[in-house]
Amino acid sequence: MTNFKQIESTNILGGIIKISLSGRTDVKGNQEIDLKLTSYTATQNAVTVDMSAVSFLASIDIRTLLMTAKAVYGRGGKMVILNPDDNVTNVLQMAGINNLIPICHSLEEAHKALRYPQNR
């Protein structure tokens, strides 16, 4: 497997940070992504992780998402996953991640989930 090709952050409407991931990952690549994701979200309370360009999700990536969400929730914030493809969605659902981190299929849906209380 190759490393994630890219991780970028963008500040969008209403103080929401959008983290965009693309590609696949392995353990070495995950360490880099983990550090950047932690850095990007360290002070954020509204986080959208755009996974529309992620083609493979390993268990270590699920751990990274959970740890990031836990940190964001610990500050009273919210995090959502945006637009994962069908395979990634299936992996997230099988792991039960969708019960902890909402999966949204549009930016509008993500904005609503980040503004209003949700079950965690």
N, CA, C and O atoms as CSV, one atom per row, in Angstrom:
chain,resi,resn,atom,element,x,y,z
A,1,MET,N,N,0.832,-1.177,0.000
A,1,MET,CA,C,0.000,0.000,0.000
A,1,MET,C,C,0.882,1.247,0.000
A,1,MET,O,O,2.009,1.237,0.494
A,2,THR,N,N,0.351,2.281,-0.549
A,2,THR,CA,C,1.088,3.543,-0.559
A,2,THR,C,C,0.547,4.460,0.521
A,2,THR,O,O,-0.518,4.210,1.085
A,3,ASN,N,N,1.282,5.516,0.805
A,3,ASN,CA,C,0.845,6.484,1.804
A,3,ASN,C,C,-0.278,7.332,1.252
A,3,ASN,O,O,-0.475,7.423,0.040
A,4,PHE,N,N,-1.023,7.961,2.175
A,4,PHE,CA,C,-1.990,8.940,1.711
A,4,PHE,C,C,-1.251,9.931,0.843
A,4,PHE,O,O,-0.176,10.402,1.213
A,5,LYS,N,N,-1.801,10.248,-0.281
A,5,LYS,CA,C,-1.166,11.186,-1.190
A,5,LYS,C,C,-1.244,12.600,-0.657
A,5,LYS,O,O,-0.370,13.425,-0.924
A,6,GLN,N,N,-2.299,12.875,0.099
A,6,GLN,CA,C,-2.498,14.258,0.473
A,6,GLN,C,C,-3.392,14.381,1.703
A,6,GLN,O,O,-4.342,13.620,1.887
A,7,ILE,N,N,-3.060,15.357,2.531
A,7,ILE,CA,C,-3.934,15.791,3.610
A,7,ILE,C,C,-3.860,17.305,3.610
A,7,ILE,O,O,-2.778,17.892,3.657
A,8,GLU,N,N,-5.016,17.921,3.557
A,8,GLU,CA,C,-5.099,19.385,3.518
A,8,GLU,C,C,-6.166,19.850,4.489
A,8,GLU,O,O,-7.121,19.129,4.777
A,9,SER,N,N,-5.992,21.058,4.986
A,9,SER,CA,C,-7.036,21.645,5.824
A,9,SER,C,C,-7.484,22.957,5.215
A,9,SER,O,O,-6.689,23.706,4.648
A,10,THR,N,N,-8.771,23.219,5.343
A,10,THR,CA,C,-9.382,24.447,4.849
A,10,THR,C,C,-10.373,24.928,5.893
A,10,THR,O,O,-11.159,24.138,6.416
A,11,ASN,N,N,-10.342,26.205,6.199
A,11,ASN,CA,C,-11.370,26.782,7.065
A,11,ASN,C,C,-12.554,27.146,6.189
A,11,ASN,O,O,-12.410,27.842,5.183
A,12,ILE,N,N,-13.733,26.664,6.585
A,12,ILE,CA,C,-14.923,26.933,5.791
A,12,ILE,C,C,-15.958,27.646,6.652
A,12,ILE,O,O,-15.717,27.923,7.827
A,13,LEU,N,N,-17.064,27.927,6.082
A,13,LEU,CA,C,-18.164,28.659,6.685
A,13,LEU,C,C,-18.390,28.348,8.162
A,13,LEU,O,O,-18.419,27.184,8.565
A,14,GLY,N,N,-18.546,29.374,8.943
A,14,GLY,CA,C,-18.956,29.213,10.327
A,14,GLY,C,C,-17.908,28.655,11.261
A,14,GLY,O,O,-18.267,28.070,12.283
A,15,GLY,N,N,-16.628,28.805,10.962
A,15,GLY,CA,C,-15.582,28.324,11.849
A,15,GLY,C,C,-15.344,26.824,11.800
A,15,GLY,O,O,-14.730,26.262,12.707
A,16,ILE,N,N,-15.818,26.182,10.763
A,16,ILE,CA,C,-15.626,24.744,10.595
A,16,ILE,C,C,-14.317,24.518,9.853
A,16,ILE,O,O,-14.031,25.204,8.872
A,17,ILE,N,N,-13.516,23.552,10.320
A,17,ILE,CA,C,-12.324,23.167,9.584
A,17,ILE,C,C,-12.651,21.899,8.800
A,17,ILE,O,O,-13.246,20.960,9.329
A,18,LYS,N,N,-12.255,21.890,7.542
A,18,LYS,CA,C,-12.461,20.727,6.689
A,18,LYS,C,C,-11.095,20.125,6.397
A,18,LYS,O,O,-10.232,20.770,5.802
A,19,ILE,N,N,-10.909,18.880,6.823
A,19,ILE,CA,C,-9.689,18.140,6.557
A,19,ILE,C,C,-9.992,17.209,5.389
A,19,ILE,O,O,-10.916,16.398,5.460
A,20,SER,N,N,-9.216,17.324,4.314
A,20,SER,CA,C,-9.425,16.476,3.135
A,20,SER,C,C,-8.290,15.469,3.034
A,20,SER,O,O,-7.114,15.831,3.017
A,21,LEU,N,N,-8.668,14.196,2.967
A,21,LEU,CA,C,-7.715,13.105,2.797
A,21,LEU,C,C,-7.908,12.494,1.426
A,21,LEU,O,O,-9.019,12.478,0.896
A,22,SER,N,N,-6.815,11.986,0.846
A,22,SER,CA,C,-6.957,11.270,-0.417
A,22,SER,C,C,-5.963,10.123,-0.479
A,22,SER,O,O,-4.871,10.204,0.083
A,23,GLY,N,N,-6.346,9.062,-1.162
A,23,GLY,CA,C,-5.472,7.922,-1.400
A,23,GLY,C,C,-5.700,6.771,-0.446
A,23,GLY,O,O,-6.806,6.540,0.044
A,24,ARG,N,N,-4.601,6.046,-0.195
A,24,ARG,CA,C,-4.591,4.885,0.687
A,24,ARG,C,C,-3.520,5.117,1.739
A,24,ARG,O,O,-2.741,6.066,1.647
A,25,THR,N,N,-3.487,4.260,2.722
A,25,THR,CA,C,-2.460,4.426,3.749
A,25,THR,C,C,-1.859,3.094,4.168
A,25,THR,O,O,-2.419,2.030,3.906
A,26,ASP,N,N,-0.723,3.173,4.817
A,26,ASP,CA,C,-0.103,2.048,5.496
A,26,ASP,C,C,0.329,2.558,6.862
A,26,ASP,O,O,0.056,3.712,7.194
A,27,VAL,N,N,0.992,1.736,7.662
A,27,VAL,CA,C,1.348,2.135,9.016
A,27,VAL,C,C,2.260,3.364,9.007
A,27,VAL,O,O,2.038,4.300,9.774
A,28,LYS,N,N,3.267,3.371,8.162
A,28,LYS,CA,C,4.188,4.508,8.094
A,28,LYS,C,C,3.439,5.779,7.669
A,28,LYS,O,O,3.627,6.841,8.262
A,29,GLY,N,N,2.608,5.666,6.665
A,29,GLY,CA,C,1.831,6.805,6.203
A,29,GLY,C,C,0.861,7.291,7.253
A,29,GLY,O,O,0.594,8.489,7.349
A,30,ASN,N,N,0.325,6.364,8.050
A,30,ASN,CA,C,-0.616,6.752,9.081
A,30,ASN,C,C,0.023,7.633,10.133
A,30,ASN,O,O,-0.626,8.545,10.645
A,31,GLN,N,N,1.274,7.384,10.469
A,31,GLN,CA,C,1.957,8.215,11.476
A,31,GLN,C,C,1.993,9.675,11.034
A,31,GLN,O,O,1.757,10.578,11.837
A,32,GLU,N,N,2.287,9.900,9.769
A,32,GLU,CA,C,2.316,11.268,9.243
A,32,GLU,C,C,0.923,11.892,9.268
A,32,GLU,O,O,0.756,13.042,9.676
A,33,ILE,N,N,-0.061,11.136,8.833
A,33,ILE,CA,C,-1.438,11.620,8.819
A,33,ILE,C,C,-1.907,11.897,10.248
A,33,ILE,O,O,-2.550,12.914,10.506
A,34,ASP,N,N,-1.587,11.000,11.167
A,34,ASP,CA,C,-1.982,11.159,12.561
A,34,ASP,C,C,-1.442,12.473,13.127
A,34,ASP,O,O,-2.179,13.217,13.774
A,35,LEU,N,N,-0.181,12.758,12.892
A,35,LEU,CA,C,0.428,13.995,13.388
A,35,LEU,C,C,-0.219,15.233,12.775
A,35,LEU,O,O,-0.518,16.197,13.481
A,36,LYS,N,N,-0.432,15.206,11.470
A,36,LYS,CA,C,-1.040,16.365,10.806
A,36,LYS,C,C,-2.483,16.561,11.244
A,36,LYS,O,O,-2.910,17.687,11.496
A,37,LEU,N,N,-3.234,15.476,11.334
A,37,LEU,CA,C,-4.630,15.572,11.752
A,37,LEU,C,C,-4.721,16.130,13.170
A,37,LEU,O,O,-5.569,16.976,13.455
A,38,THR,N,N,-3.857,15.661,14.048
A,38,THR,CA,C,-3.818,16.175,15.415
A,38,THR,C,C,-3.485,17.663,15.421
A,38,THR,O,O,-4.103,18.444,16.145
A,39,SER,N,N,-2.514,18.044,14.616
A,39,SER,CA,C,-2.113,19.451,14.533
A,39,SER,C,C,-3.241,20.324,13.988
A,39,SER,O,O,-3.529,21.386,14.538
A,40,TYR,N,N,-3.878,19.876,12.909
A,40,TYR,CA,C,-4.947,20.655,12.286
A,40,TYR,C,C,-6.147,20.832,13.213
A,40,TYR,O,O,-6.810,21.869,13.176
A,41,THR,N,N,-6.429,19.830,14.040
A,41,THR,CA,C,-7.654,19.850,14.836
A,41,THR,C,C,-7.428,20.217,16.300
A,41,THR,O,O,-8.382,20.236,17.078
A,42,ALA,N,N,-6.196,20.507,16.691
A,42,ALA,CA,C,-5.837,20.705,18.106
A,42,ALA,C,C,-6.681,21.751,18.823
A,42,ALA,O,O,-6.933,21.617,20.020
A,43,THR,N,N,-7.116,22.776,18.126
A,43,THR,CA,C,-7.897,23.834,18.771
A,43,THR,C,C,-9.260,24.025,18.123
A,43,THR,O,O,-9.928,25.031,18.361
A,44,GLN,N,N,-9.669,23.073,17.314
A,44,GLN,CA,C,-10.924,23.201,16.570
A,44,GLN,C,C,-12.072,22.523,17.308
A,44,GLN,O,O,-11.883,21.496,17.960
A,45,ASN,N,N,-13.260,23.106,17.199
A,45,ASN,CA,C,-14.449,22.518,17.808
A,45,ASN,C,C,-15.485,22.051,16.794
A,45,ASN,O,O,-16.511,21.485,17.174
A,46,ALA,N,N,-15.232,22.278,15.513
A,46,ALA,CA,C,-16.135,21.817,14.452
A,46,ALA,C,C,-15.261,21.285,13.324
A,46,ALA,O,O,-14.638,22.055,12.592
A,47,VAL,N,N,-15.221,19.950,13.188
A,47,VAL,CA,C,-14.290,19.302,12.260
A,47,VAL,C,C,-15.048,18.411,11.284
A,47,VAL,O,O,-15.847,17.563,11.682
A,48,THR,N,N,-14.781,18.621,10.003
A,48,THR,CA,C,-15.290,17.762,8.946
A,48,THR,C,C,-14.098,17.053,8.318
A,48,THR,O,O,-13.159,17.708,7.867
A,49,VAL,N,N,-14.122,15.732,8.283
A,49,VAL,CA,C,-13.053,14.966,7.639
A,49,VAL,C,C,-13.610,14.436,6.325
A,49,VAL,O,O,-14.401,13.493,6.300
A,50,ASP,N,N,-13.176,15.065,5.228
A,50,ASP,CA,C,-13.642,14.698,3.892
A,50,ASP,C,C,-12.863,13.478,3.413
A,50,ASP,O,O,-11.653,13.545,3.197
A,51,MET,N,N,-13.568,12.368,3.251
A,51,MET,CA,C,-12.944,11.116,2.841
A,51,MET,C,C,-13.392,10.687,1.453
A,51,MET,O,O,-13.281,9.513,1.099
A,52,SER,N,N,-13.893,11.621,0.674
A,52,SER,CA,C,-14.408,11.285,-0.653
A,52,SER,C,C,-13.333,10.740,-1.583
A,52,SER,O,O,-13.654,10.037,-2.541
A,53,ALA,N,N,-12.074,11.045,-1.328
A,53,ALA,CA,C,-10.986,10.582,-2.192
A,53,ALA,C,C,-10.142,9.491,-1.529
A,53,ALA,O,O,-9.027,9.211,-1.970
A,54,VAL,N,N,-10.678,8.871,-0.461
A,54,VAL,CA,C,-9.977,7.776,0.210
A,54,VAL,C,C,-10.475,6.463,-0.374
A,54,VAL,O,O,-11.675,6.186,-0.374
A,55,SER,N,N,-9.542,5.655,-0.871
A,55,SER,CA,C,-9.930,4.405,-1.527
A,55,SER,C,C,-9.771,3.175,-0.644
A,55,SER,O,O,-10.262,2.102,-0.993
A,56,PHE,N,N,-9.095,3.308,0.488
A,56,PHE,CA,C,-8.875,2.183,1.384
A,56,PHE,C,C,-8.719,2.712,2.794
A,56,PHE,O,O,-8.082,3.744,3.003
A,57,LEU,N,N,-9.289,2.023,3.757
A,57,LEU,CA,C,-9.208,2.435,5.148
A,57,LEU,C,C,-8.764,1.247,5.983
A,57,LEU,O,O,-9.469,0.241,6.059
A,58,ALA,N,N,-7.598,1.356,6.610
A,58,ALA,CA,C,-7.066,0.298,7.466
A,58,ALA,C,C,-7.527,0.516,8.905
A,58,ALA,O,O,-8.015,1.592,9.252
A,59,SER,N,N,-7.369,-0.506,9.735
A,59,SER,CA,C,-7.799,-0.400,11.129
A,59,SER,C,C,-7.048,0.707,11.866
A,59,SER,O,O,-7.618,1.347,12.750
A,60,ILE,N,N,-5.794,0.943,11.528
A,60,ILE,CA,C,-5.040,2.011,12.183
A,60,ILE,C,C,-5.625,3.385,11.842
A,60,ILE,O,O,-5.546,4.317,12.642
A,61,ASP,N,N,-6.206,3.498,10.654
A,61,ASP,CA,C,-6.860,4.753,10.260
A,61,ASP,C,C,-8.123,4.977,11.090
A,61,ASP,O,O,-8.441,6.108,11.455
A,62,ILE,N,N,-8.833,3.901,11.380
A,62,ILE,CA,C,-10.034,3.990,12.215
A,62,ILE,C,C,-9.636,4.481,13.602
A,62,ILE,O,O,-10.318,5.320,14.191
A,63,ARG,N,N,-8.537,3.957,14.115
A,63,ARG,CA,C,-8.035,4.409,15.411
A,63,ARG,C,C,-7.735,5.908,15.371
A,63,ARG,O,O,-8.094,6.635,16.298
A,64,THR,N,N,-7.085,6.371,14.316
A,64,THR,CA,C,-6.762,7.791,14.178
A,64,THR,C,C,-8.030,8.637,14.190
A,64,THR,O,O,-8.080,9.666,14.862
A,65,LEU,N,N,-9.053,8.214,13.453
A,65,LEU,CA,C,-10.315,8.950,13.437
A,65,LEU,C,C,-10.946,8.988,14.829
A,65,LEU,O,O,-11.429,10.032,15.267
A,66,LEU,N,N,-10.940,7.848,15.520
A,66,LEU,CA,C,-11.530,7.789,16.858
A,66,LEU,C,C,-10.782,8.672,17.851
A,66,LEU,O,O,-11.404,9.378,18.645
A,67,MET,N,N,-9.457,8.638,17.813
A,67,MET,CA,C,-8.664,9.447,18.740
A,67,MET,C,C,-8.868,10.934,18.464
A,67,MET,O,O,-8.940,11.737,19.393
A,68,THR,N,N,-8.961,11.295,17.195
A,68,THR,CA,C,-9.198,12.696,16.840
A,68,THR,C,C,-10.572,13.129,17.323
A,68,THR,O,O,-10.721,14.195,17.920
A,69,ALA,N,N,-11.574,12.299,17.063
A,69,ALA,CA,C,-12.933,12.623,17.505
A,69,ALA,C,C,-12.999,12.743,19.024
A,69,ALA,O,O,-13.654,13.644,19.548
A,70,LYS,N,N,-12.329,11.848,19.726
A,70,LYS,CA,C,-12.325,11.885,21.186
A,70,LYS,C,C,-11.746,13.209,21.686
A,70,LYS,O,O,-12.283,13.810,22.616
A,71,ALA,N,N,-10.658,13.661,21.075
A,71,ALA,CA,C,-10.046,14.940,21.470
A,71,ALA,C,C,-10.982,16.107,21.187
A,71,ALA,O,O,-11.132,17.004,22.017
A,72,VAL,N,N,-11.612,16.094,20.014
A,72,VAL,CA,C,-12.545,17.171,19.649
A,72,VAL,C,C,-13.747,17.156,20.596
A,72,VAL,O,O,-14.146,18.207,21.099
A,73,TYR,N,N,-14.325,15.984,20.844
A,73,TYR,CA,C,-15.469,15.875,21.746
A,73,TYR,C,C,-15.095,16.296,23.160
A,73,TYR,O,O,-15.909,16.880,23.875
A,74,GLY,N,N,-13.852,15.997,23.566
A,74,GLY,CA,C,-13.376,16.364,24.891
A,74,GLY,C,C,-13.336,17.870,25.116
A,74,GLY,O,O,-13.404,18.334,26.254
A,75,ARG,N,N,-13.226,18.628,24.041
A,75,ARG,CA,C,-13.256,20.100,24.121
A,75,ARG,C,C,-14.670,20.632,23.945
A,75,ARG,O,O,-14.875,21.845,23.885
A,76,GLY,N,N,-15.639,19.743,23.863
A,76,GLY,CA,C,-17.018,20.165,23.657
A,76,GLY,C,C,-17.359,20.371,22.196
A,76,GLY,O,O,-18.399,20.948,21.880
A,77,GLY,N,N,-16.495,19.907,21.296
A,77,GLY,CA,C,-16.710,20.073,19.866
A,77,GLY,C,C,-17.389,18.872,19.229
A,77,GLY,O,O,-17.824,17.944,19.909
A,78,LYS,N,N,-17.467,18.915,17.924
A,78,LYS,CA,C,-18.110,17.860,17.140
A,78,LYS,C,C,-17.258,17.556,15.914
A,78,LYS,O,O,-16.549,18.425,15.406
A,79,MET,N,N,-17.335,16.321,15.449
A,79,MET,CA,C,-16.611,15.901,14.252
A,79,MET,C,C,-17.524,15.022,13.409
A,79,MET,O,O,-18.288,14.217,13.941
A,80,VAL,N,N,-17.441,15.181,12.084
A,80,VAL,CA,C,-18.192,14.339,11.165
A,80,VAL,C,C,-17.264,13.836,10.066
A,80,VAL,O,O,-16.223,14.431,9.786
A,81,ILE,N,N,-17.660,12.739,9.459
A,81,ILE,CA,C,-16.969,12.202,8.286
A,81,ILE,C,C,-17.823,12.541,7.080
A,81,ILE,O,O,-19.036,12.331,7.089
A,82,LEU,N,N,-17.189,13.065,6.045
A,82,LEU,CA,C,-17.902,13.523,4.863
A,82,LEU,C,C,-17.592,12.650,3.653
A,82,LEU,O,O,-16.429,12.397,3.338
A,83,ASN,N,N,-18.637,12.197,2.984
A,83,ASN,CA,C,-18.582,11.545,1.672
A,83,ASN,C,C,-17.625,10.373,1.502
A,83,ASN,O,O,-16.912,10.326,0.499
A,84,PRO,N,N,-17.577,9.421,2.440
A,84,PRO,CA,C,-16.746,8.250,2.158
A,84,PRO,C,C,-17.383,7.426,1.037
A,84,PRO,O,O,-18.605,7.411,0.895
A,85,ASP,N,N,-16.558,6.743,0.245
A,85,ASP,CA,C,-17.131,5.909,-0.817
A,85,ASP,C,C,-17.796,4.684,-0.180
A,85,ASP,O,O,-17.713,4.493,1.034
A,86,ASP,N,N,-18.445,3.867,-0.987
A,86,ASP,CA,C,-19.217,2.734,-0.466
A,86,ASP,C,C,-18.356,1.767,0.336
A,86,ASP,O,O,-18.775,1.299,1.395
A,87,ASN,N,N,-17.141,1.456,-0.161
A,87,ASN,CA,C,-16.272,0.515,0.547
A,87,ASN,C,C,-15.835,1.068,1.897
A,87,ASN,O,O,-15.871,0.357,2.900
A,88,VAL,N,N,-15.426,2.326,1.927
A,88,VAL,CA,C,-15.011,2.953,3.182
A,88,VAL,C,C,-16.199,3.068,4.128
A,88,VAL,O,O,-16.050,2.842,5.329
A,89,THR,N,N,-17.364,3.412,3.616
A,89,THR,CA,C,-18.574,3.476,4.445
A,89,THR,C,C,-18.853,2.128,5.080
A,89,THR,O,O,-19.163,2.057,6.269
A,90,ASN,N,N,-18.747,1.059,4.306
A,90,ASN,CA,C,-18.983,-0.290,4.841
A,90,ASN,C,C,-18.017,-0.619,5.967
A,90,ASN,O,O,-18.422,-1.176,6.988
A,91,VAL,N,N,-16.740,-0.280,5.794
A,91,VAL,CA,C,-15.736,-0.524,6.830
A,91,VAL,C,C,-16.086,0.269,8.092
A,91,VAL,O,O,-16.032,-0.266,9.199
A,92,LEU,N,N,-16.442,1.534,7.924
A,92,LEU,CA,C,-16.805,2.373,9.067
A,92,LEU,C,C,-18.033,1.825,9.790
A,92,LEU,O,O,-18.084,1.822,11.020
A,93,GLN,N,N,-19.016,1.366,9.028
A,93,GLN,CA,C,-20.234,0.823,9.630
A,93,GLN,C,C,-19.968,-0.504,10.334
A,93,GLN,O,O,-20.491,-0.741,11.422
A,94,MET,N,N,-19.159,-1.370,9.725
A,94,MET,CA,C,-18.831,-2.653,10.361
A,94,MET,C,C,-18.084,-2.436,11.678
A,94,MET,O,O,-18.244,-3.211,12.622
A,95,ALA,N,N,-17.270,-1.385,11.739
A,95,ALA,CA,C,-16.523,-1.067,12.956
A,95,ALA,C,C,-17.379,-0.291,13.957
A,95,ALA,O,O,-16.947,-0.063,15.087
A,96,GLY,N,N,-18.563,0.109,13.565
A,96,GLY,CA,C,-19.457,0.851,14.447
A,96,GLY,C,C,-19.091,2.324,14.592
A,96,GLY,O,O,-19.608,3.006,15.476
A,97,ILE,N,N,-18.212,2.813,13.739
A,97,ILE,CA,C,-17.763,4.203,13.815
A,97,ILE,C,C,-18.914,5.168,13.574
A,97,ILE,O,O,-18.964,6.243,14.171
A,98,ASN,N,N,-19.832,4.787,12.709
A,98,ASN,CA,C,-20.963,5.665,12.398
A,98,ASN,C,C,-21.847,5.922,13.616
A,98,ASN,O,O,-22.632,6.871,13.612
A,99,ASN,N,N,-21.736,5.097,14.656
A,99,ASN,CA,C,-22.472,5.335,15.903
A,99,ASN,C,C,-21.784,6.373,16.771
A,99,ASN,O,O,-22.401,6.928,17.681
A,100,LEU,N,N,-20.515,6.640,16.501
A,100,LEU,CA,C,-19.732,7.584,17.286
A,100,LEU,C,C,-19.439,8.874,16.533
A,100,LEU,O,O,-19.452,9.962,17.109
A,101,ILE,N,N,-19.175,8.737,15.241
A,101,ILE,CA,C,-18.867,9.883,14.393
A,101,ILE,C,C,-19.877,9.862,13.241
A,101,ILE,O,O,-19.871,8.927,12.441
A,102,PRO,N,N,-20.732,10.862,13.145
A,102,PRO,CA,C,-21.721,10.869,12.058
A,102,PRO,C,C,-21.063,10.845,10.677
A,102,PRO,O,O,-20.037,11.486,10.445
A,103,ILE,N,N,-21.676,10.095,9.779
A,103,ILE,CA,C,-21.257,10.069,8.380
A,103,ILE,C,C,-22.249,10.917,7.605
A,103,ILE,O,O,-23.451,10.654,7.620
A,104,CYS,N,N,-21.739,11.933,6.930
A,104,CYS,CA,C,-22.582,12.852,6.169
A,104,CYS,C,C,-22.276,12.723,4.683
A,104,CYS,O,O,-21.151,12.418,4.286
A,105,HIS,N,N,-23.301,12.962,3.876
A,105,HIS,CA,C,-23.145,12.790,2.431
A,105,HIS,C,C,-23.210,14.090,1.653
A,105,HIS,O,O,-23.240,14.085,0.422
A,106,SER,N,N,-23.232,15.205,2.374
A,106,SER,CA,C,-23.140,16.517,1.724
A,106,SER,C,C,-22.557,17.491,2.731
A,106,SER,O,O,-22.626,17.267,3.940
A,107,LEU,N,N,-21.984,18.567,2.226
A,107,LEU,CA,C,-21.436,19.598,3.106
A,107,LEU,C,C,-22.547,20.242,3.933
A,107,LEU,O,O,-22.338,20.588,5.095
A,108,GLU,N,N,-23.715,20.399,3.338
A,108,GLU,CA,C,-24.863,20.967,4.061
A,108,GLU,C,C,-25.258,20.073,5.239
A,108,GLU,O,O,-25.504,20.560,6.342
A,109,GLU,N,N,-25.314,18.772,4.996
A,109,GLU,CA,C,-25.635,17.819,6.059
A,109,GLU,C,C,-24.563,17.865,7.156
A,109,GLU,O,O,-24.887,17.794,8.342
A,110,ALA,N,N,-23.298,17.982,6.765
A,110,ALA,CA,C,-22.198,18.078,7.733
A,110,ALA,C,C,-22.331,19.339,8.580
A,110,ALA,O,O,-22.152,19.292,9.797
A,111,HIS,N,N,-22.643,20.466,7.941
A,111,HIS,CA,C,-22.818,21.727,8.676
A,111,HIS,C,C,-23.928,21.602,9.706
A,111,HIS,O,O,-23.772,22.058,10.839
A,112,LYS,N,N,-25.039,20.994,9.335
A,112,LYS,CA,C,-26.158,20.812,10.271
A,112,LYS,C,C,-25.745,19.932,11.447
A,112,LYS,O,O,-26.067,20.234,12.596
A,113,ALA,N,N,-25.034,18.848,11.160
A,113,ALA,CA,C,-24.606,17.932,12.219
A,113,ALA,C,C,-23.638,18.604,13.179
A,113,ALA,O,O,-23.636,18.301,14.372
A,114,LEU,N,N,-22.819,19.506,12.671
A,114,LEU,CA,C,-21.844,20.182,13.516
A,114,LEU,C,C,-22.458,21.295,14.360
A,114,LEU,O,O,-21.899,21.668,15.392
A,115,ARG,N,N,-23.592,21.824,13.935
A,115,ARG,CA,C,-24.244,22.926,14.657
A,115,ARG,C,C,-25.185,22.458,15.748
A,115,ARG,O,O,-25.398,23.175,16.726
A,116,TYR,N,N,-25.745,21.285,15.605
A,116,TYR,CA,C,-26.774,20.828,16.519
A,116,TYR,C,C,-26.290,19.647,17.348
A,116,TYR,O,O,-25.420,18.898,16.904
A,117,PRO,N,N,-26.838,19.472,18.541
A,117,PRO,CA,C,-26.428,18.334,19.387
A,117,PRO,C,C,-26.652,17.020,18.661
A,117,PRO,O,O,-27.593,16.863,17.883
A,118,GLN,N,N,-25.766,16.092,18.936
A,118,GLN,CA,C,-25.863,14.773,18.316
A,118,GLN,C,C,-25.495,13.729,19.364
A,118,GLN,O,O,-24.820,14.035,20.346
A,119,ASN,N,N,-25.936,12.514,19.152
A,119,ASN,CA,C,-25.550,11.427,20.055
A,119,ASN,C,C,-24.137,11.024,19.728
A,119,ASN,O,O,-23.743,10.975,18.563
A,120,ARG,N,N,-23.383,10.738,20.753
A,120,ARG,CA,C,-21.995,10.286,20.535
A,120,ARG,C,C,-21.823,8.913,21.072
A,120,ARG,O,O,-20.732,8.349,20.989
